Structure formats: C-alpha cells, structure tokens
Amino acid sequence: MRYVITYDVSSDQRRAKVAARLAAWGDRVEKSVFECNLSDSELDDLVARLRSLIDLDKDVVHIFRQCASCGAERASLGNEKAPAAVRYWVV
C-alpha cells in the first residue's frame, strides 16, 4: 500500500533522525513529505520506530493511506521531480 507521510518535528536532531528513517523506507517528495510503499507489517514497524524518535508532546507525524486509484489520479503543479521508480527482484 502507498502512504504519504509528513512530519513537523521541533528539534533539529529528532527531525534529522525522522527524515533518515523515512528516507530508508520511501522517497522524499518535499522537505518533510515522503511517499512510501509499505506492507502492513512494514507500516507497523515504521510507526513503532517513528514513535520512538519523536517527542509525542511536541512533534507530529501524519500518515495518509493512498488507494491505488488515488495514486493514479495524483496531480502536481510546479517543478516536481518525481522519484525514480525502483524495481525489486524477488529471488
């Protein structure tokens, strides 16, 4: 499933850790916005890791599920640089 994940983290150190964690799981489309293709278990793992990185009283992470038809209807304005398609091979 595809997710759009955004964050607003007040500490530079925590923000860098959140960004690094999300970069390991998806594509950065804006400074604090990532698109990630995750299975249910991967999403659970990522949520647990993000929860351990942020201050729940000061920071926020939003996770928006994108259905297949929603992704196909995606529209962008301006100088968008689409993330490179990554192909995974299962052996």
Summary of the structure (lengths in Angstrom):
residues: 91
radius of gyration: 13.8
end to end distance: 21.5
largest distance: 43.6
contacts: 204
relative contact order: 0.25
helix: 36%
strand: 26%
